[in-house]
Amino acid sequence: MRWFILILLILLAACQPDTAAETPPPVVQILHFWQPVADTLAAGGTDWWQFVGQGGDSISLRVSGQGAALTLALLDSGGIRLGEGDTIESTLPASGVYTVQVQADAAVAYTLGLGYTDRPNPAEATPTPLPQVVGIPTPTPPADAALGTFTGTLTGGEARDGTLAGDERHLYTFEESAGTVVTIRLGRLSGALDPLLTLYDPQGGIIALDDNSGGDSEAVLRNIRLFQGGVYSIQVAGAGFPGSYRLSLLAAAEPLPVTPVESRVPVMAAAGFVGAERYAFYPFQGLAGQQVEIQVVARPGGDLDPVAVLLAPDGAEIAGGDDSPDDMNPRFSASLPADGTYTVRVTGYLSSGDFTLTVDRLMPP
């Protein structure tokens, strides 16, 4: 009889559902564009957020908090990870519901924000009109400090160098007459800075903005005709990434000839850490025939000597890089052989440390 009971218990246990199967998160909260949210996490805890995105949207996710290491993960509707880190910038592969995972290694109160990288925040305050110039023209810093830290003035044909720390923004002014055609360039000199250039009219309204249209991490506003005389403002930003830059201004009576250049579309940007003899993996979606460029930049002053490899959907190595001609940061390009999920694998050569990763799709001129 005892043997019969024992066999019966074993059969009942075999019929129980598989508890190892992945279960949906117990609580999912809604995340909206341009509306930061605040919440708390216990040590080792996980929060889940969801938002609706459109295919082709370039989005940015950032999380911040004091006293804990916070990590984000962005997942598509099928559960595939599109990026991870405390900051994520990605181009959504399709329209649908996306999930954001927030994790912390210690109890923390955090703030999470979702926005677009290719358009201004409509909730920002309208800039105060600039003072009018009377008598001898003297460029005056804009009255609205929200545009950035006033850094200096420019004249046609002049270039200025500067350095941005993370989310810092610099503001320059120049004065020109109605009918003048200006071309403004913002190029990265060092670091992970992603150039973002915005031009404001004398009343503080946005005339034009650009992110990377000049190729090789350069933002360019070409042949912008000024329809009124006055003091204009140029906002310089790095999309949240630190580094040094060069800003130049050309002014002419007629538009300058334009030479077609290769342009690039951001696919993914992430910040992370990799330990010695360890790997960090960052997936992204790609299509057959696309040309991509991958760059890993170690944190200045750190010990990391990064090495990066691009893996195909089947796990095969497509391309990789170690040192670039000017530094120890890998930068390489590859042509994607098929549609699917590709992965950038990052490691350190006998070293560990923090880094930033960018993946750009190269577009022919």
LINQUI-V525720 format. One record per pair of residues at least 6 apart in sequence whose ideal C-beta (glycine too) atoms are under 7 Angstrom apart, sorted by the first residue. I is the first residue (numbers start at 1). J is the second residue. D is the distance in Angstrom with one decimal. If there is no record, write none. Layout:
i,j,d
I,J,D
I,J,D
//
This chain:
i,j,d
25,48,3.9
27,48,6.7
28,48,4.7
28,50,5.3
29,49,5.1
30,50,6.3
31,37,6.5
31,49,4.2
31,50,6.6
31,51,4.4
31,100,6.2
31,112,7.0
31,114,5.2
32,51,6.8
33,114,5.4
33,115,6.0
33,116,6.7
34,115,5.5
34,121,5.2
34,122,6.6
34,123,5.3
36,111,5.5
36,112,6.7
36,113,4.2
37,112,5.3
38,109,6.9
38,111,5.1
39,47,6.0
39,110,6.4
40,108,7.0
40,109,4.8
41,47,6.0
41,102,6.8
41,104,4.3
41,107,6.8
41,108,5.6
41,110,6.4
42,107,5.4
43,104,6.9
43,105,6.7
43,106,4.9
43,107,5.1
44,105,6.8
45,104,6.2
46,101,6.3
46,102,6.9
46,103,5.1
47,102,4.3
48,99,6.3
48,101,6.1
49,100,4.3
49,102,7.0
49,112,6.7
50,97,5.6
50,98,6.7
50,99,5.2
51,98,5.7
51,114,6.0
52,97,5.7
53,59,6.4
53,92,4.4
53,95,6.9
53,98,5.2
54,92,6.7
54,95,4.9
55,92,5.8
55,93,6.4
55,94,4.5
55,95,4.6
56,91,6.6
56,92,6.7
57,92,4.8
57,116,6.6
58,91,5.1
58,116,6.2
58,117,4.5
58,118,4.7
58,266,6.0
59,90,6.1
59,92,6.3
59,114,6.6
59,116,6.0
59,117,6.8
60,89,4.9
60,115,5.1
60,116,7.0
60,117,4.9
61,72,5.6
61,74,6.3
61,88,4.4
61,100,6.2
61,114,5.7
62,87,5.1
62,113,5.1
62,240,6.9
63,70,4.8
63,72,5.3
63,86,5.7
63,102,6.0
63,110,5.7
63,112,5.0
64,110,6.5
64,111,5.4
65,108,4.3
65,109,6.1
65,110,3.6
65,111,6.9
66,108,7.0
67,106,6.2
67,108,5.8
68,104,4.5
68,105,5.8
68,106,3.9
68,107,7.0
68,108,3.6
69,104,6.9
69,105,4.8
70,86,5.6
70,102,6.7
70,104,5.3
70,108,6.7
70,110,5.8
71,84,6.5
71,85,6.9
71,86,6.6
71,103,4.8
72,84,6.2
72,85,6.3
72,86,6.3
72,88,5.5
72,100,6.3
72,101,6.9
72,102,6.1
73,81,5.7
73,84,4.5
73,101,4.1
74,81,6.9
74,82,4.6
74,83,4.9
74,88,5.2
74,90,6.1
74,98,6.4
74,100,5.9
75,81,5.6
75,82,6.9
75,98,6.8
75,99,4.5
75,101,6.8
76,82,6.0
76,93,6.7
76,98,6.0
77,96,4.3
77,97,5.4
80,283,6.5
80,341,5.7
81,283,5.2
82,90,5.0
82,283,6.5
82,284,6.3
82,285,7.0
83,90,4.9
83,268,5.3
83,270,5.0
83,282,6.3
84,270,6.4
84,282,6.9
85,270,4.1
85,271,4.6
85,272,4.8
86,271,6.0
87,240,6.1
87,270,6.9
87,271,5.2
88,270,5.8
89,117,5.7
89,266,6.2
89,268,6.7
89,269,3.7
90,268,5.0
91,265,6.9
91,266,6.5
91,267,5.4
92,98,6.9
93,285,3.9
102,110,6.8
102,112,6.3
115,121,6.3
117,211,6.9
117,239,6.4
117,266,6.7
118,211,6.3
120,206,6.5
124,146,6.7
125,146,5.8
126,204,7.0
127,142,6.6
127,144,4.2
127,147,5.9
127,200,6.5
127,204,3.1
128,143,4.3
128,144,4.5
128,204,6.1
129,203,4.7
129,204,5.4
130,140,6.6
130,142,5.5
130,143,6.8
130,202,5.3
130,204,6.3
130,231,5.3
131,140,5.1
133,175,7.0
133,231,6.2
137,175,5.5
139,153,4.5
139,173,4.6
139,174,7.0
139,175,5.5
139,231,5.4
140,231,6.4
141,150,3.7
141,173,6.7
142,150,6.9
142,171,6.3
142,204,6.8
142,233,5.2
144,204,6.4
147,171,5.2
147,233,6.5
147,235,5.5
148,169,3.4
148,170,5.4
148,171,4.0
148,235,5.3
149,168,6.9
149,169,6.9
149,170,5.7
149,171,6.3
150,171,5.0
151,162,6.3
151,170,4.3
151,171,6.1
151,172,5.8
152,160,6.2
152,172,5.7
153,172,6.6
153,173,5.3
153,174,6.3
154,160,6.5
154,172,5.3
154,174,4.4
154,249,4.6
155,174,6.5
156,249,5.9
156,250,6.1
156,251,3.2
157,250,6.4
158,249,6.0
159,246,5.7
159,247,6.7
159,248,3.9
160,172,6.9
160,247,5.1
161,189,6.8
161,244,6.6
161,245,7.0
161,246,5.2
162,170,5.7
162,236,7.0
162,244,6.8
162,245,5.8
163,244,4.5
164,170,6.7
164,193,6.0
164,238,4.5
164,242,6.0
164,243,6.4
164,245,6.8
165,242,5.2
166,240,6.1
166,242,5.4
167,240,5.3
169,235,5.9
169,236,6.6
169,237,4.7
170,236,4.3
171,233,5.9
171,235,5.6
172,234,4.5
172,236,7.0
172,247,6.5
173,231,5.3
173,232,6.7
173,233,5.3
174,232,5.7
174,249,5.9
175,230,6.9
175,231,5.0
176,182,6.6
176,226,5.5
176,229,6.9
176,232,6.7
176,251,5.8
177,229,4.4
178,226,6.2
178,227,6.1
178,228,5.1
178,229,4.7
179,225,7.0
179,226,6.9
180,226,5.0
180,251,5.3
181,223,5.4
181,224,6.9
181,225,5.1
181,252,5.3
181,253,6.9
181,254,6.3
181,255,5.2
182,224,5.2
182,226,6.5
182,249,6.4
182,250,6.7
182,251,5.1
183,221,6.8
183,222,5.3
183,223,6.0
183,250,4.5
183,256,5.8
184,197,6.3
184,199,6.5
184,221,4.5
184,234,6.1
184,249,5.5
185,214,6.4
185,218,6.3
185,220,5.1
185,248,4.9
186,195,4.4
186,197,4.5
186,218,6.8
186,219,4.4
186,236,5.9
186,245,5.9
186,247,5.3
187,195,6.5
187,218,4.3
187,245,6.5
187,246,5.1
188,195,5.7
188,217,4.4
188,243,5.7
188,245,5.9
189,244,4.3
189,245,5.9
189,246,5.7
190,243,5.5
190,244,4.7
191,242,5.2
191,243,2.4
191,244,6.2
191,297,6.8
191,300,6.7
192,241,4.2
192,242,6.6
192,243,5.7
192,297,4.6
192,356,4.0
193,238,3.8
193,241,5.1
193,242,6.3
193,243,2.9
193,245,6.0
194,217,6.8
194,238,5.8
194,239,3.9
194,241,5.2
194,269,6.9
195,212,6.7
195,217,6.1
195,218,6.1
195,219,4.0
195,238,6.8
195,245,6.3
196,211,5.0
196,219,6.1
196,237,4.2
196,238,6.8
196,239,5.2
197,209,6.4
197,210,5.1
197,219,3.9
197,221,6.0
197,236,6.7
198,206,6.2
198,209,4.3
198,235,4.2
199,207,4.6
199,208,5.0
199,221,5.7
199,224,6.4
199,232,6.6
199,234,5.9
200,206,6.0
200,207,6.6
200,232,6.5
200,233,4.1
200,235,6.9
201,207,5.3
201,232,6.3
202,228,6.5
202,230,3.3
202,231,5.6
202,232,6.4
207,224,6.5
208,221,5.1
208,224,5.7
210,219,4.5
210,220,6.0
210,221,5.4
211,219,5.7
212,218,7.0
212,219,6.1
212,264,5.5
212,266,6.9
213,219,6.7
213,220,5.5
213,263,5.5
214,220,3.8
214,261,6.5
215,261,4.7
215,262,4.8
215,263,5.8
215,264,6.3
222,258,6.0
223,255,4.0
223,256,6.1
234,247,6.9
236,245,6.4
236,247,5.8
241,356,6.2
250,256,6.9
260,365,3.4
261,365,5.5
262,362,5.8
262,363,6.7
262,364,6.5
262,365,5.5
263,363,4.6
264,293,6.8
264,360,4.1
264,361,6.4
264,362,5.4
264,363,6.4
265,360,6.6
265,361,4.5
265,363,6.2
266,360,5.7
267,284,5.4
267,292,6.6
267,359,4.3
267,360,6.1
267,361,5.3
268,282,6.7
268,284,4.6
268,359,4.3
269,357,7.0
269,358,4.9
270,282,5.6
270,357,5.0
271,356,5.0
272,280,5.3
272,355,6.2
272,357,6.8
273,353,7.0
273,354,5.1
274,280,4.4
274,346,5.5
274,347,6.0
274,348,5.4
274,352,6.1
274,355,6.9
275,352,4.7
276,348,6.2
276,351,6.4
276,352,4.3
278,347,6.7
279,345,5.5
279,347,5.2
280,346,4.5
281,343,5.3
281,345,5.7
282,343,6.6
282,344,4.6
282,357,5.8
283,341,5.2
283,342,6.9
283,343,4.8
284,342,5.8
284,359,5.6
285,341,6.0
286,292,6.7
286,336,4.3
286,340,6.8
286,342,4.8
287,336,6.6
287,339,5.2
288,336,6.1
288,337,6.3
288,338,4.9
288,339,5.4
289,335,6.9
289,336,6.8
290,336,4.7
290,361,5.6
291,333,6.2
291,335,5.4
291,362,4.3
292,333,6.5
292,334,6.0
292,336,6.5
292,359,5.9
292,360,6.6
292,361,5.5
292,362,6.7
293,333,4.4
293,360,4.9
293,362,5.7
294,308,6.0
294,310,6.1
294,332,6.0
294,344,5.8
294,359,5.4
295,329,6.8
295,331,4.3
295,358,5.1
296,306,4.4
296,308,4.7
296,329,5.9
296,330,5.2
296,346,5.7
296,355,5.4
296,357,5.3
297,329,4.9
297,355,6.2
297,356,5.1
298,304,4.2
298,306,5.3
298,328,7.0
298,329,6.0
298,353,5.9
298,355,5.1
299,353,6.0
299,354,4.1
299,355,6.4
302,353,3.9
302,354,6.0
303,351,5.0
303,352,6.9
303,353,5.2
304,348,4.9
304,351,5.1
304,352,6.2
304,353,3.0
304,354,7.0
304,355,5.9
305,328,5.2
305,348,5.9
305,349,4.4
305,351,4.8
306,329,6.3
306,330,6.0
306,346,6.1
306,348,6.0
306,355,5.5
307,322,5.1
307,330,6.2
307,347,5.3
307,349,5.4
308,320,6.2
308,321,5.5
308,330,4.5
308,344,5.9
308,345,6.9
308,346,5.3
309,317,5.5
309,320,3.9
309,345,4.7
310,318,4.6
310,319,4.9
310,320,6.6
310,334,5.4
310,342,6.4
310,344,6.0
311,317,6.1
311,318,6.9
311,342,6.6
311,343,4.4
311,345,5.9
312,318,5.3
312,337,6.6
312,342,6.5
313,338,6.6
313,340,3.3
313,341,5.5
313,342,6.5
318,334,5.2
319,332,5.5
319,334,3.8
320,332,6.7
321,330,3.2
321,331,6.0
321,332,3.7
322,330,5.5
323,330,6.9
324,330,6.6
324,331,4.9
333,362,6.6
336,342,6.6
344,357,6.2
344,359,6.5
346,355,6.6
346,357,6.4
//
